[in-house]
C-alpha cells in the first residue's frame, strides 16, 4: 500500500485468487483455415493409416494448401481472434511457430504476423522457426539446404524467433537431418526445441539432450533412459493432453512418470488447425483427469514450468519481486477449482506488464478505490 501513487489503479480480487499470467509454451497460433474435417474423421475411428487409405489429405500438407503464400496481414488477421480469446482466458505469453507454408517466404510471413498480433493484443509472443515441420515429397534435400543456407539466417537477422524447432519422426525428418538444422540454427543464436517421440521412440530425446534443447515436446513414447538424459541436460518436457484427446492418441502421456523423473514438466495447448484448443485452464483439467497430474503440478505446468520451457522463467511464470507484473485474478475460491471447472473461464482480470488488458468485472462494475 505504501507504493500507491496518483496513477496507481487498485484491482479488487473480490475473494478470488491471484496467479501468475498463464504461459502457453507450444502453439501454432498463426494459421488460416482449420482441419475440422480431419478431426471428425478421427472421431469416427480413422487413424493416420485410415486417413491415407481413404484418400484424404490430412496433417500439415492439408494446411499448407491453404497457408502457402498468404501475406502477413492475412495471417495476422486469422490469428487475432484466437490470441484475444487466449488472453481473455488468462494466457499472457504465447510461444508460436512457423511451419504451415513450407517455404522461405511463408515461414517469414508467419513469424512477421506473430509480431503484428503481439502489437495489437499486448500478449507477449515468443517466435519459433519450424521449417522442418513436414517433409516435402519431392524436394526434401533441397528444402533442407535452403533452410540452412537462407531461411535460418534470415529469421535470425530479422530477430523473428528465439528458437528453432524440428519434427523428428520416421515419416518426417530423421535424427541426422534434424541435427544439421539445429546446428545451423545454433550458429546464429537460435536455441533448440523438438517435436519428437510422439508416436514411436526415434531417439529424438537423445538429440535434444545433446543440443541442450529448451524442450522436448509431445514425448508420449519417451523411455525412462530418455527422461534421465533430458533431466541431466536441463531440457524440459512439454506435453499436450488436449491434443492427445483431440486426435485420440492411443497412448496419452502419463504425467506421473514424467513428474517422478525429476524433469521440468510443462503443459501447453498445442493449438493448431486440427486441435482448436485455446485454454490453458482447460489444459489443467485435461492434465489432472487424463494424465494423472495433481492440481499443484498442473498450475506449475502452465506457469513457471511453461516459462522454463521457453527460457523466460527469470522474468515470468511466478509472482516474484523483480519479475514482470503478469497476473491473473481468477474468480474461484481455490486454485484447484481451475482444473475442476474445465470448460469454463474463471479469468476475471488479466494484467500484462502491469497493465490491465482484460477486466471482465466491468460487466458488473463496483465502486473502485
C-alpha positions, -999 to 999 in steps of 0.1 A, spaced: 0 0 0 29 23 6 38 22 -31 4 35 -42 7 67 -63 -15 91 -82 -15 68 -113 -20 36 -94 -51 15 -102 -62 -8 -74 -77 -40 -86 -101 -57 -62 -97 -95 -64 -131 -99 -47 -122 -130 -28 -107 -148 -59 -71 -160 -63 -42 -141 -79 -20 -163 -101 9 -157 -125 -1 -150 -160 -5 -183 -178 22 -193 -203 14 -214 -234 48 -228 -244 38 -246 -275 12 -234 -301 8 -230 -338 -12 -198 -334 -6 -184 -369 -27 -203 -395 -56 -198 -418 -84 -223 -421 -87 -255 -400 -88 -293 -403 -121 -299 -387 -129 -325 -414 -99 -345 -403 -109 -341 -367 -143 -356 -373 -129 -384 -394 -107 -393 -364 -137 -392 -341 -152 -419 -364 -123 -442 -358 -99 -433 -386 -62 -432 -376 -33 -419 -397 -33 -450 -419 -70 -450 -422 -70 -414 -435 -44 -424 -461 -64 -454 -471 -95 -432 -475 -75 -410 -499 -78 -380 -476 -52 -352 -475 -45 -346 -438 -19 -332 -415 5 -303 -424 1 -309 -462 -36 -301 -459 -28 -269 -440 0 -260 -465 -26 -260 -493 -44 -231 -475 -15 -212 -460 13 -212 -485 19 -177 -499 -6 -159 -477 5 -123 -469 15 -112 -434 -17 -92 -428 -40 -121 -438 -22 -145 -414 -23 -119 -386 -60 -113 -391 -67 -150 -390 -48 -154 -357 -60 -122 -340 -93 -135 -326 -76 -167 -312 -50 -146 -295 -76 -123 -279 -96 -153 -267 -64 -168 -252 -57 -135 -234 -92 -134 -220 -86 -169 -207 -56 -157 -187 -27 -166 -211 -3 -137 -212 26 -153 -230 23 -175 -261 50 -193 -280 41 -198 -316 58 -214 -346 60 -210 -384 57 -241 -405 24 -243 -424 37 -227 -457 68 -250 -460 87 -224 -479 111 -195 -472 86 -166 -477 57 -183 -459 78 -190 -428 90 -154 -426 54 -142 -432 40 -162 -403 67 -150 -379 61 -114 -390 23 -120 -385 31 -131 -349 47 -98 -343 17 -79 -355 -6 -99 -332 17 -91 -303 15 -54 -311 -23 -54 -314 -32 -75 -284 -4 -69 -259 1 -106 -255 38 -114 -253 47 -137 -282 78 -159 -284 87 -168 -320 99 -202 -331 111 -212 -366 97 -246 -376 107 -250 -412 112 -287 -406 75 -294 -399 67 -318 -427 87 -335 -454 82 -323 -489 78 -354 -511 100 -344 -540 124 -318 -527 134 -328 -491 172 -325 -496 169 -292 -515 144 -279 -489 168 -286 -460 196 -270 -478 176 -238 -484 165 -238 -447 201 -239 -436 216 -215 -462 188 -189 -465 158 -191 -441 175 -197 -408 199 -168 -413 171 -146 -424 150 -154 -394 179 -146 -371 189 -114 -389 153 -101 -386 150 -112 -350 118 -131 -357 125 -161 -335 143 -172 -304 141 -209 -311 144 -234 -340 121 -264 -338 123 -296 -358 100 -326 -362 118 -358 -356 97 -387 -368 100 -417 -392 76 -400 -417 91 -365 -413 128 -359 -407 155 -382 -394 177 -375 -363 206 -367 -386 187 -343 -407 174 -325 -377 209 -324 -361 220 -304 -392 192 -280 -389 196 -274 -352 234 -270 -356 229 -243 -382 203 -226 -360 227 -227 -330 253 -210 -351 231 -179 -355 219 -179 -319 186 -198 -321 181 -223 -293 167 -258 -300 132 -273 -295 120 -306 -308 87 -322 -317 96 -359 -311 87 -393 -299 50 -387 -302 41 -420 -320 73 -441 -318 106 -436 -300 130 -425 -327 158 -412 -305 149 -375 -306 153 -371 -269 189 -380 -271 194 -354 -298 176 -329 -276 199 -337 -247 230 -334 -270 218 -300 -283 209 -288 -247 174 -281 -261 150 -259 -242 123 -285 -245 112 -318 -260 75 -316 -270 49 -343 -272 71 -371 -258 44 -398 -255 69 -426 -261 99 -413 -241 117 -440 -222 130 -438 -186 165 -435 -200 154 -406 -222 139 -388 -192 171 -392 -173 192 -378 -202 168 -349 -206 169 -341 -168 207 -342 -169 207 -318 -198 183 -294 -182 158 -299 -210 121 -295 -202 93 -318 -215 62 -301 -227 31 -323 -233 -4 -317 -245 -32 -337 -230 -57 -317 -250 -40 -326 -283 -38 -363 -272 -76 -361 -266 -83 -343 -299 -65 -368 -321 -74 -399 -300 -38 -407 -292 -36 -445 -284 -10 -437 -257 -17 -404 -239 12 -391 -218 15 -405 -183 24 -373 -164 30 -392 -132 60 -409 -148 73 -376 -160 69 -359 -127 87 -387 -108 117 -385 -132 127 -351 -118 123 -334 -151 107 -300 -156 72 -308 -169 53 -281 -188 18 -280 -202 6 -264 -234 -24 -264 -257 -7 -273 -290 -33 -250 -306 -32 -259 -343 -56 -265 -373 -66 -299 -360 -67 -290 -323 -86 -258 -318 -77 -256 -281 -72 -221 -266 -75 -225 -229 -46 -234 -205 -73 -236 -178 -87 -265 -199 -52 -279 -202 -50 -282 -164 -83 -301 -164 -71 -325 -191 -38 -330 -173 -54 -339 -140 -81 -361 -153 -64 -378 -183 -27 -376 -174 -25 -381 -136 -12 -346 -126 -21 -331 -93 -37 -296 -93 -4 -282 -80 16 -298 -108 -9 -286 -134 -7 -250 -122 31 -251 -123 28 -267 -157 10 -237 -172 31 -210 -153 66 -214 -140 74 -247 -157 60 -235 -190 82 -204 -187 112 -226 -182 103 -245 -214 108 -212 -233 136 -200 -211 117 -170 -197 114 -181 -161 138 -153 -150 110 -128 -157 77 -146 -160 59 -176 -145 58 -167 -108 48 -138 -86 82 -127 -75 98 -93 -68 117 -82 -99 96 -101 -124 71 -87 -148 37 -80 -134 19 -107 -154 -10 -116 -132 -45 -131 -135 -73 -127 -110 -94 -159 -112 -129 -158 -98 -126 -190 -79 -121 -196 -41 -92 -221 -45 -67 -227 -73 -77 -263 -75 -110 -252 -90 -92 -241 -122 -87 -278 -130 -121 -288 -118 -143 -263 -136 -130 -272 -170 -148 -258 -200 -155 -225 -183 -134 -193 -180 -126 -182 -144 -103 -153 -155 -118 -121 -142 -89 -97 -146 -58 -102 -168 -27 -80 -163 3 -79 -186 34 -60 -176 14 -41 -150 -14 -31 -175 -49 -43 -171 -57 -58 -206 -89 -77 -197 -114 -68 -170 -145 -90 -171 -156 -75 -138 -166 -43 -156 -196 -61 -169 -209 -57 -133 -189 -27 -120 -185 -20 -84 -171 11 -67 -133 12 -72 -110 29 -48 
